[in-house]
Amino acid sequence: MIPRVLSIAGTDPTGGAGIQADLKSISAFGGFGMAAVTALVAQNTRGVREVHVPPTEFLRAQLRAVSDDVVIDAVKIGMLGSAEVVAVVSAWLAEVRPPVVVLDPVMIATSGDRLLDADAEAAVRDLCRLADLVTPNLPELAVLVDEPVATDWDTALRQARSLATRTDAAILLKGGHLRSADSPDAIVDATGIHPVPGRRVDTPHTHGTGCSLSSAMATLAAHGLDWSAALERAKPWLTGALEHASGLHVGRGNGPIDHFHELRPHLDLGSSWSSAAWTEAAPVRADVDDCAFVRGLASGDLDRAAFTWYLGQDLLYLREYARVLARAAALAPSTEEQRFWASASASCLAEEARLHESHVDATGLEPAADTTAYTDHLHAVSASGSYAVLVAAVLPCFVLYTDIGARWRGTFAPDHAYADWLTAYGDEVFAASSTEASRIADAAARAASPTVRSLMSAAYARSMQRELAFFEAPLSA
């Protein structure tokens, strides 16, 4: 079943917080999002400029319009703004009794702006008793228990236990405001403390994190997860959303998080990182086509000694390339990708090596400078531990040879001096592998941060340059 989740909150015209963030979180976790607007907020990533609260009768009409028609599986409550608004929401909850209620007691924005009237604080404390889960940040938790803001985890836990006891609700304690190297969270309820550790993400782009996490928790609870399990799923998602936030380029202040970072690797938008990288490498590819060795190989006029020298170096290269592909298999995030890279590695050592050995005796061969430069580059990328960058680095050997082979296919006679080699370039099985390698690289790029994508492009370009140098070496050796 697809959970039907209603957000009751204020707006954010820049889309990073409030109802707009709620709907994104609900969608990210497979729910169907609905919304009733409590306040119209003129805000952006730099702060709140103005808040307009529509007549409470209109909010009541919105809520009844939803509950009169739609079965609601969970409700997330965000910004309310006034005691009158809290009273309308409380009366509606008492009447409808949704199965899951998550309250994010929005009082203070990320920018530090106060979002709740002072006279409404007591009303929100009472509203906590109608919630199944309350998700305050540390300043909001301090307001709810009428204490100073906690500056350490133990004090925050004590305050959360106090609020849980007073309200009989579970409390999602968030450690993001603490000054520490990590960023722990915990579910605090009548059964005890259920911590979920997490690493701190160094980013200014945290706009809407509270809204987004509480909506995620409501949706996961509607899926049937208990609060601890929901937090264990939502927290790594939020960490990833923070890590990818800088790639959104929304606003000039505290930007929003990337709600759909887990989905984006699976989107096929008709354009791709690999296509862009291939286009960017056009000057190098033109130099490869114009290279005397490549032209001589195509025409059949290439000196046999130069060809034999090339084959020997290529054999040495492929042995190292196979090791790098095996490393990609070890780093691959899925069994499918592990199998692909392992198969490609085996192909280098079997099929390709067999063709080389039919032309050249590899006994006593030493790698030339350009061969070593290429394999050293690949091993350095492999040692970095970045799967995405490694995939980018090995891709040119797939796509460049596939491109050359496709253009050579059918252009030479059976008695061509290098017919077997040209046929190998145009092998359709290898072309299919090249397509799959590009698809994997595109998925890795979509999942990567902007910094990692930049490193991918640099590694790809470096490999293309090394391919050109490899083709030029036989006639300059």
C-alpha positions in Angstrom: 0.0 0.0 0.0 1.2 3.5 -0.8 1.0 5.6 2.5 -1.2 8.7 2.3 0.5 11.3 4.3 -0.9 14.8 5.2 1.4 17.7 5.9 0.0 20.5 8.0 2.5 23.3 7.8 3.6 26.6 6.4 5.1 27.3 3.0 8.6 28.1 1.7 8.5 29.6 -1.8 12.1 28.5 -2.4 11.1 24.9 -1.9 13.6 23.9 0.8 11.5 23.8 3.9 7.9 23.7 5.1 5.2 22.0 3.1 7.4 21.9 0.0 10.1 20.0 1.8 7.5 17.7 3.4 6.0 16.7 0.1 9.5 15.9 -1.3 10.4 13.7 1.8 7.1 11.9 1.6 7.6 11.2 -2.1 11.3 10.2 -1.6 10.0 7.4 0.7 7.2 6.2 -1.6 4.3 8.0 0.0 1.5 10.1 -1.5 1.8 13.6 -0.1 -1.0 15.9 0.8 -0.9 19.4 2.3 -3.0 21.8 4.4 -1.4 25.3 4.6 -1.3 27.0 8.0 0.8 30.0 7.1 2.2 31.7 4.0 5.8 32.4 4.7 7.9 34.9 2.6 11.3 33.3 3.1 14.4 32.2 1.2 17.7 30.6 2.1 18.8 33.8 3.9 15.9 34.2 6.2 12.2 34.9 6.9 10.8 38.2 5.6 7.1 38.0 6.4 4.5 35.5 7.7 0.8 35.7 6.8 -1.6 33.4 8.7 -4.9 32.9 6.7 -8.2 32.8 8.7 -8.4 29.7 10.9 -11.8 28.9 9.3 -10.0 28.4 6.0 -7.5 26.0 7.6 -10.4 24.1 9.2 -12.0 23.9 5.7 -8.7 22.5 4.2 -8.4 19.8 6.9 -12.1 18.7 6.6 -11.8 18.7 2.8 -9.0 16.1 3.1 -10.4 13.9 5.8 -13.9 13.9 4.4 -12.6 12.3 1.2 -9.2 10.6 1.8 -8.1 7.9 4.2 -5.1 9.4 6.0 -2.3 7.0 7.1 -0.1 9.6 8.8 -0.1 13.3 9.6 3.0 15.4 9.9 2.5 18.8 11.7 5.0 21.6 11.2 4.7 25.4 11.5 1.5 26.5 13.2 2.2 30.1 14.1 -0.5 31.0 16.7 -2.6 29.5 19.5 -5.7 29.8 17.4 -4.1 27.7 14.7 -3.0 25.1 17.2 -6.6 24.9 18.6 -8.0 24.2 15.1 -5.5 21.4 14.4 -6.0 19.9 17.9 -9.8 19.8 17.5 -9.4 18.2 14.0 -6.9 15.5 15.4 -9.3 14.7 18.2 -12.2 14.2 15.7 -10.3 12.3 13.0 -7.8 10.4 15.1 -5.2 9.7 12.4 -3.2 6.5 13.1 0.2 8.2 13.1 0.8 11.8 14.2 4.3 13.3 14.0 4.8 16.8 15.4 7.7 19.0 14.4 7.3 21.9 16.8 8.6 24.5 14.5 9.5 27.5 16.5 12.9 28.6 15.3 14.2 28.5 11.7 17.7 27.4 10.6 18.4 31.1 10.1 17.5 31.8 13.7 14.2 33.5 13.0 11.3 32.9 15.4 8.5 31.3 13.6 6.0 30.8 16.5 4.1 33.4 18.5 5.2 33.5 22.1 1.7 33.1 23.4 1.3 29.8 21.4 4.1 28.0 23.1 1.8 26.6 25.9 -0.6 25.4 23.2 2.1 23.6 21.4 3.2 21.9 24.6 -0.4 20.6 25.0 -0.4 19.5 21.3 2.6 17.3 22.0 0.2 15.1 24.0 -1.8 14.3 20.8 1.3 13.3 18.9 2.9 9.8 18.6 6.3 11.3 17.8 7.7 14.8 18.6 10.8 15.9 16.7 12.2 19.2 18.2 15.7 20.5 17.5 17.6 21.4 20.7 16.5 25.1 20.9 12.9 23.9 20.5 13.3 21.1 23.0 14.6 23.7 25.5 11.4 25.8 24.9 9.2 22.8 25.4 10.8 21.9 28.8 11.4 25.5 29.7 15.1 25.1 30.2 18.3 26.5 28.7 19.4 25.0 25.4 21.4 21.8 26.0 25.1 22.0 25.1 25.9 18.4 25.5 24.3 15.0 24.7 23.6 13.9 28.3 21.7 17.2 29.0 19.8 16.8 25.8 18.9 13.2 26.7 17.6 14.3 30.1 15.4 17.0 28.5 14.1 14.5 26.0 13.2 12.0 28.7 11.4 14.8 30.6 9.4 15.7 27.5 8.5 12.1 26.8 7.3 11.6 30.4 5.2 14.8 30.3 3.6 14.1 26.9 3.5 10.2 26.8 4.9 10.6 23.2 8.1 9.3 21.7 10.8 12.0 21.2 13.2 12.1 18.3 16.2 13.8 19.9 18.5 15.3 17.2 22.2 16.1 18.0 22.8 18.3 15.0 23.1 21.5 17.0 25.8 20.1 19.3 29.4 21.0 18.8 30.9 17.6 18.3 32.6 15.6 15.6 29.6 13.3 15.1 25.9 13.9 14.9 23.9 11.3 16.9 20.1 11.0 17.1 18.0 8.9 19.3 14.4 7.8 19.9 13.5 8.5 23.5 10.3 6.9 24.8 8.8 4.9 27.7 10.9 1.9 26.8 14.2 3.7 27.0 16.8 5.4 24.7 17.4 4.0 21.2 20.4 5.8 19.8 21.3 6.0 16.1 24.8 7.2 15.5 25.8 9.3 12.5 28.6 11.4 11.1 28.5 15.2 10.9 28.3 16.6 7.4 30.3 19.8 7.0 27.9 21.9 4.9 26.0 25.2 5.3 23.1 23.8 3.3 20.8 22.6 6.1 17.7 24.5 5.3 14.6 22.4 6.0 16.4 19.4 7.6 13.9 19.3 10.5 10.9 19.4 8.2 12.3 16.8 5.9 13.3 14.3 8.6 10.0 14.5 10.4 8.1 13.9 7.2 10.3 11.0 6.4 9.6 9.5 9.8 5.8 9.9 9.3 6.0 8.2 6.0 8.1 5.3 7.2 5.8 4.8 10.2 2.9 4.7 7.8 4.8 1.9 6.0 4.7 0.0 9.2 8.2 0.7 10.7 8.5 1.3 14.4 10.2 4.6 15.4 13.6 3.1 16.0 13.6 1.3 12.6 12.3 4.4 10.9 15.1 6.5 12.3 17.7 3.9 11.3 16.4 4.2 7.7 15.8 8.0 7.6 19.1 9.1 9.2 21.4 7.8 6.5 19.1 9.2 3.9 19.3 12.6 5.5 23.1 12.3 5.8 23.2 11.7 2.0 20.8 14.5 1.4 23.2 16.9 3.2 26.2 15.5 1.4 24.6 16.2 -2.0 23.1 19.5 -1.0 25.8 21.7 -2.6 25.0 20.2 -6.0 21.5 21.9 -6.0 22.8 25.5 -6.2 19.6 26.9 -4.7 20.0 30.3 -3.1 22.9 32.2 -1.6 22.4 31.4 2.0 21.7 28.2 3.9 20.6 26.1 0.9 18.2 23.1 0.9 19.1 19.5 1.1 18.8 17.1 -1.8 15.7 15.0 -1.0 16.0 12.8 -4.1 19.7 11.9 -4.1 18.8 8.2 -3.7 16.5 8.3 -6.7 18.6 10.3 -9.0 21.1 7.5 -9.9 18.1 5.5 -11.4 16.8 8.3 -13.6 17.4 8.2 -17.3 17.0 11.7 -18.6 18.3 11.1 -22.1 21.6 12.8 -21.4 24.5 11.4 -19.4 27.9 12.1 -17.8 29.6 9.6 -20.1 28.2 11.4 -23.2 29.4 14.7 -21.9 32.8 13.3 -21.1 33.0 11.8 -24.6 32.1 15.1 -26.2 34.7 16.9 -24.1 37.4 14.5 -25.3 36.7 15.2 -29.0 40.0 17.0 -29.6 41.9 14.0 -28.1 39.8 11.5 -30.1 40.6 13.5 -33.3 44.3 13.3 -32.5 43.9 9.5 -32.1 42.2 9.2 -35.5 45.0 11.3 -37.1 47.8 9.3 -35.3 50.1 7.7 -37.8 49.9 4.3 -36.1 46.1 4.2 -36.2 46.1 5.3 -39.8 48.6 2.7 -40.7 46.8 0.0 -38.9 43.5 0.9 -40.8 45.2 0.9 -44.2 47.4 -2.2 -43.6 50.6 -0.2 -44.3 51.7 -0.2 -40.7 55.3 -1.4 -40.2 55.1 -5.0 -38.8 57.8 -4.3 -36.2 55.8 -1.3 -34.8 52.7 -3.4 -34.6 54.5 -6.2 -32.8 56.0 -3.7 -30.4 52.5 -2.3 -29.8 51.0 -5.7 -29.1 53.7 -6.5 -26.6 53.1 -3.3 -24.7 49.3 -3.7 -25.0 49.6 -7.2 -23.4 51.6 -5.7 -20.5 49.0 -3.0 -20.2 46.0 -5.5 -20.2 47.6 -7.5 -17.4 47.5 -4.4 -15.2 44.2 -3.3 -16.5 42.7 -6.6 -15.4 43.9 -6.0 -11.9 42.3 -2.6 -11.9 39.0 -4.0 -13.2 39.1 -6.6 -10.4 39.5 -3.7 -8.0 36.4 -2.1 -9.5 34.5 -5.4 -8.9 35.6 -5.3 -5.2 34.3 -1.8 -4.8 31.1 -2.2 -6.8 27.9 -1.5 -4.8 25.8 -4.2 -6.4 26.2 -7.9 -7.3 25.3 -7.0 -10.9 28.2 -4.6 -11.2 30.6 -6.9 -9.4 29.9 -9.6 -11.9 30.3 -7.2 -14.8 33.8 -6.0 -13.7 34.9 -9.4 -12.7 33.9 -10.7 -16.2 35.7 -7.9 -17.9 38.8 -8.6 -15.8 38.8 -12.2 -16.8 38.3 -11.2 -20.5 41.5 -9.2 -20.4 43.5 -12.2 -19.1 41.9 -14.8 -21.4 40.4 -13.7 -24.7 42.5 -10.5 -25.2 45.7 -12.0 -24.0 45.2 -15.1 -26.2 44.9 -12.8 -29.3 48.1 -10.9 -28.3 50.1 -14.1 -27.6 49.2 -15.4 -31.1 51.2 -12.4 -32.5 54.0 -11.8 -30.0 56.2 -13.6 -27.5 55.8 -11.8 -24.2 58.8 -13.4 -22.6 61.1 -10.8 -21.1 59.0 -7.9 -22.2 59.4 -4.7 -20.1 56.8 -1.9 -20.1 57.7 1.3 -22.0 57.4 4.7 -20.4 54.0 5.4 -21.8 52.7 2.0 -20.7 53.9 2.6 -17.2 52.4 6.1 -17.2 49.0 4.7 -18.1 49.0 1.8 -15.7 50.4 4.0 -12.9 47.5 6.4 -13.4 45.0 3.6 -13.2 46.5 2.1 -10.1 46.6 5.5 -8.4 42.9 6.0 -9.0 42.3 2.4 -7.8 44.2 3.1 -4.6 42.0 6.2 -3.9 39.1 3.9 -3.1 36.5 5.9 -5.1 34.4 3.5 -7.1 33.0 6.3 -9.2 36.4 7.8 -10.1 37.8 4.4 -10.9 34.9 3.5 -13.2 35.5 6.8 -15.0 39.2 6.1 -15.4 38.7 2.6 -17.0 35.9 3.7 -19.3 38.0 5.3 -22.1 39.6 1.9 -22.9 36.1 0.5 -23.5 34.5 3.4 -25.5 37.5 4.5 -27.5 38.2 1.0 -28.9 34.5 0.4 -29.5 34.2 3.7 -31.5 37.2 2.8 -33.6 36.0 -0.7 -34.2 32.5 0.4 -35.2 33.9 2.8 -37.8 36.4 0.2 -39.1 33.8 -2.7 -39.3 33.3 -3.7 -42.9 36.0 -1.4 -44.4 38.8 -3.9 -44.9 39.3 -7.0 -47.1 39.7 -10.5 -45.6 43.4 -10.5 -46.7 44.1 -7.2 -44.8 47.4 -7.5 -43.0 45.8 -6.9 -39.6 42.3 -8.3 -40.3 42.1 -10.3 -37.1 43.0 -7.3 -35.0 40.6 -5.0 -36.7 37.9 -7.6 -36.3 38.6 -7.7 -32.6 38.2 -4.0 -32.4 34.7 -4.2 -33.9 33.5 -7.2 -31.8 29.8 -6.7 -30.9 30.2 -8.4 -27.6 32.9 -5.9 -26.6 30.6 -3.1 -27.8 27.8 -4.4 -25.5 30.3 -4.4 -22.6 31.3 -0.8 -23.5 27.6 0.2 -23.4 27.2 -1.4 -20.0 30.4 0.2 -18.6 29.0 3.6 -19.7 25.7 2.9 -18.0 27.5 2.1 -14.8 29.6 5.2 -15.0 26.5 7.3 -15.6 24.7 5.8 -12.5 27.8 6.4 -10.4 28.0 10.0 -11.6 24.4 10.7 -10.8 24.9 9.4 -7.3 28.2 11.3 -6.8 28.7 14.7 -5.3 29.8 17.6 -7.5 33.4 17.2 -6.2 33.4 13.5 -7.1 32.0 14.1 -10.5 34.7 16.6 -11.1 37.3 14.0 -10.1 35.6 11.5 -12.5 35.9 13.9 -15.4 39.5 14.6 -14.6 40.3 10.8 -14.4 38.5 10.1 -17.7 40.3 13.0 -19.5 43.6 11.7 -18.1 42.9 8.2 -19.4 42.0 9.6 -22.8 45.3 11.4 -23.0 47.2 8.2 -22.0 45.3 6.3 -24.7 46.6 8.8 -27.3 50.2 8.6 -26.0 49.9 4.8 -26.1 49.0 4.9 -29.8 51.8 7.3 -30.6 54.5 5.4 -28.7 55.1 2.5 -31.3 56.3 4.8 -34.0 58.4 7.0 -31.7 60.0 4.1 -29.7 
